[in-house]
Amino acid sequence: FFFFFFFFHHILDNGVPSLSGRTEATIKLLDVNDNDPVVKFRYFPTTSKFASVDENAQIGTVVALLTVSDADSPTANGNISVSILGGNEQRHFEVHTSPVPNLSLIKVASVLDRERISSYNLTVSVSDNGKPMARSSFASLVIFVNDINDHPPIFQEALYRVDISEDIPKGSYIKGVSATDGDSGQNANLRYSLVSGNALGWFSISENSGLVTSAALLDREIASEIVLNISAKDQGLQPKISYTKLIVNITDVNDQVPTFTQSTYHISLVEHSPAGSELVVLSASDDDLGANGTIRFSFDAETPASVQELFRLDAVSGRLSTAAELDREDQASYLLYIKAADSGSPPLHSVGKVNITLRDINDNRPVFYPVQYFANVKENEPSGSYVTTVSATDPDLGRNGTVKYIITAGDTSKFHINSNTGKITTVVPLDREEKTAYQLQVTAADGSGLRSHTQAIVTVTVIDTQDNPPTFSQKVYSFVMFENVGIGTVIGTVSATTVDLNTNITYLITSGDQMGVFAVNNAGQITASSQIDREEESFYQLKLVARGGEVTGEALVNITVKDLNDNAPHFIHAVEHVSAVENWSTGHVIFQAKASDPDEGTNGMVVYSLKQNPKGLFHIHEKHGLITLTGPLEVTTSSYQVEVIASDMGVPQRTSSLILTVSVYDVNDNSPVFDQLSYEVIILESEPVNSRFFKVEATDKDSGLNGEIMYNIVGGNTGDVFGIFPDGQLYIKSELDREIQDRYNLVVVATDRAVEPLSASVNVSVILDDVNDNRPLFNSTNYVFHFEEEQKRGSLVGRVFAEDKDFGPNSEVRYTFETPQPNFELNAITGELTSTLQLDRESLMRQRGAAVFSFMVVSSDQGLPKPLRDQAKVQVYIQDINDNPPKFTKDIYQASISESAQNMTQLLRVSASDVDENKNGLVRYHITEGNEEGQFTIDSSSGQVTLVGKLDYESTSSYSLKIIAVDAGTVPLSSSCMLSISILDENDNSPSFPKSSLSVDVLENMRIGELVASVTATDADSGQNADITYSITATNNHGTFSISPNTGSIFLVKKLDFETQSFYKLNITAKDNGRPPRSSSIPVVIHVRDFNDNPPIFTPGDIFKSIPENIPISASVMTITAHDTDADINGQLEYSIPRNAERPSKETNEVVYSGKVRVYPLQKPRTAEGRPARSGCTSTCWT
């Protein structure tokens, strides 16, 4: 591998015409192995910043491209070899050389398994084959094994079961399901879902944690067992999914009230059905289980005890039957309140109604009252006259109770009875003389044909105007009696008289006393014949008949029954229930007691008092029975029993009582209260997600929803790692890590479920106890230490450090070698790596080809039961120290160079090598002697000696340079060599004239062959390069001059004539005999000096001029002209009049150079300064 530099030189001279030349220069650079190979990795895809390979990659799959560049020659110093030195103990990768130069392929060599090894840290060695010593580089290639979604999620259990009470609140814990996935990343990122079985929407599952909670209120009576099909699906591109079942057995609570199949039963019973007759079998259902669903029937308190006695109710079967014969005429219907109660704790019940209607049978005959009727009818009254009306009643219904009347005995020809009303009228006028009295027997029959057992006897007396019936002393009698008088007690006496003194009068009560409580004797005394109760009847109006003979008289007797205090006040219900709200204020009316007393007056006047008054909280108004509060009720006492006494004002005083149950309804006036001011709980950081670990408890003195508490975490829950169930049970929502946070100060709020809720908060400190879940991680996966060679044994190489985020023994780290290392020792506690012997880098290079050690170190914690460990690669590069000086390949170098060599011409390269490395082996060259004029320079890196000045063989023909090679060590070492340079002469000097030009003067009368001038040129070169030949190369001499080619002498070869040519310019060239020759020229200017060889000449012809006489002295007469071909002073003319002519005085002499003739005698003209002087003459005549 060579570098060539090509130069083309084009040279032009300055001659006329310009001449040029071309030359070509080639420079060849020779390589030395002064560059380390440079490694560069390329990954797939090309945008990736690291190497990765799928774990299912086929053998031969390319993982990375390794390109090596080496600035040295590829033929010798850049021939690269690549190998894997470390990190490939399982031989999972190999290096393949590509046909493309300096390109290698890192390929998969065996089957990978990310779940076993997830990454590799390969140490790649790259070495050239340079001389005299190979150079190498090392690079780390980290290969990450990409997970392939080759593992499905696996549930911890194929089937989960749980028993849950149906009364749990919404959001309660059901079960935590968990699956694992052997993959990683998204391939192991699981999502849980309810696939089926949740049609009722009772459950929900946390997508991330698998926690199943209640999403609605449960009802075992709708479904007692729910089978949830749960899936776990990873998030891979081709996701895998697994399933499990969660069987939720919903256990019963007594939340179902027994329910009658009918809210009201309507029963029809024939009256007088025998005792024990079945009315109905009551049916009620309770969907609860066991005792919670076992129903028993009983009479509710709403059913009066007197009514309860008439019926029998089987508590178990619900069979309702009669306990006695029922008579519709006593009571036509009964409304029974039946309670169906379960056996739960507390029991629940409902009340149904049984409405019993007695169907009538014809069990009653018509009954007359009164039985005897007396009527007086005047004789001869027209037919149709009213006699009397009989009356019979039949308590039966319908036609059974429809009474028809018929005269069954007596003179029916004289009387008629209306069968419907019982009205008796005469059929014909009656005649007293024919018959004075008639007796009719009237029978009453119902619609079904039953006749009355007793017939009514109607006695009709026919009277005339002479008849005098008995007359009562009063038409109306009024008597007052006390109730409950003894039988036979005389109530009062009536009296009737007749004009017939011998007639005996008898008395008869004909109406007003159907029950027969009174009797009347012949003396007219009305007595009590049975017990008389004012409360049943307080007033009687009796119709009395006084019979004297065959005629009768009538009177009314009004009997008022006066009250005795024989009745106690009566409450409608002996037991009453009322509801009160706990925050009712003092004086609030909660109930009004109402008792009635059928007595009258003060006997019936009721006053109220309290016999049982818990805590004196109640007051009753004596007259009105209003019960009010005297103080606040306490909800802790769910009910109060107050005994109310109703007393009359009679003598003796009678009383009755009422038990009033006051149920206290809660008002949300109490906030929840936690059972502790704060909580502290310690749990292991390894507690699984969804596990419950602590329960906070708060109580609320309120009741119902006001006392039902819900819990929430409102603060301190960093990362939302904890949750709380409605029952206050804290649980773990996501994985804990003590090393991230070792303590959580949760703020838990307990809130009641009132419309306007009250709440309380408590601090719960959750302290995470350490488990050995963190490996002691090295702070680097690849330690690179540089250790200077030649250090004494035990010297510190470096320190590895691993940190274990656990606590206590779980975080105590110990260091070891994975395999023994004879050259090094590792401190188990500090991680300090020291040498066990003195190392020499150069020896290692010779022995191992590399001065680097690569090995694995292991960090282990002291956790139990099994320590955790980590490993890291350590590479120790034995660092060079400057213990070797540079060494030249020669002690003396020789070189020759032409003196004409151009600036930057390279002479040769000196070379010194240093077996040290880096700066210590980095050689720099310097010229220290023999280069005082700076003619040469040396490249400090390459040792290339280059001409930087102008050589001149003529001045210096050789140089002896001392060159030193110095390394770059801190204390540099050096060596030296000598470079002898011979300068080769070149025709590099043109002949040189001492002057740039030469000027000579010669007289025009010079003789031919005479030396005009001599030019001498010198040439600094030597030999032929300095052998000079002269020539005239340019001239206007027309062959007037010649030059000696050897001496440079210029000779006149033709006659000079100043007047013909006064100036010559010769170009004298001095040319050496070099190859190619060099020349230079000098201009030689030859001035021909005039020689006065030409006389003045007047203008041809004589001059004649006439002048006047008496012309003034000095007056101009005429001007004459002459010329001289000589130059300068030889051609300058003076005019004069010949000596024999009369000359003007000196004072009046005219300037002689103008040629003007004045009135003076003229002289001949002559040159003013010519040597020799020459003259001419002319004749002038004037008159």
Secondary structure, DSSP 4 states (H G I P E B T S, - for coil): --EEEEEEEEEE-SSSS--EEEEEEEEEEPP-S----EEEEEESSTT-SSEEEETTPPTT-EEEEEEEE-SS-TTTTT--EEEEEES-TT--EEEEE-SSTTEEEEEE-S---TTT--EEEEEEEEE---SSS--EEEEEEEEEEE--S----EES-SEEEEEEETTPPTT-EEEE--EE-SS-GGGG-EEEEEEES-TT--EEE-TTT-EEEE-S---TTT-SEEEEEEEEEE-SSS--EEEEEEEEEEE--S----EES-SEEEEEEETTPPTT-EEEE--EE--S-GGGG-EEEEE-TTS-HHHHTTEEE-TTT-EEEESS---TTT-SEEEEEEEEEE-SSS--EEEEEEEEEEEP-S----EESSSEEEEEEETTPPTT-EEEE--EE--S-GGGT--EEEEEES-TTTEEE-TTT-EEEESS---TTT-SEEEEEEEEE-TTS-B-SS-EEEEEEEE-TT----EES-SEEEEEEETTPPTT-EEEE--EE-S-TT--EEEEEEES-TT--EEE-TT-EEEE-S---TTT-SEEEEEEEEEETTEEEEEEEEEEEEP-S----EES-SEEEEEEETTPPTT-EEEE--EE-SS-GGGG-EEEEEEE-GGG-EEE-TTT-EEEESS---TTS-EEEEEEEEEESSSS--EEEEEEEEEEEP-S----EESSSEEEEEEETTPPTT-EEEE--EE-SS-GGGT-EEEEEEE--GGG-EEE-TTSEEEE-S---TTT-SEEEEEEEEEE-SSS--EEEEEEEEEEEP-S-S--EES-SEEEEEEETTPPTT-EEEE--EE--S-GGGG--EEEESS--TTEEE-TTT-EEEESS---HHHHHHHHSSSEEEEEEEEE---SSS--EEEEEEEEEEE--S-S--EES-SEEEEEEETTPPTT-EEEE--EE-SS-HHHH-EEEEEEES-TT--EEE-TTT-EEEE-S---TTT--EEEEEEEEEE-SSS--EEEEEEEEEEEP-S----B-SSS-EEEEEETTPPTT-EEEE---B-SS-GGGG-EEEEEEEESSTTSEEE-TTT-EEEE-S---TTT--EEEEEEEEEE--SS--EEEEEEEEEEEP------EEPSS-EEE---TTPPTT-EEEE--EE-SS-GGGT-EE--B-TTSPPPPGGGPPPTTS-EEESS--B--EESS-SS--B----EEE-
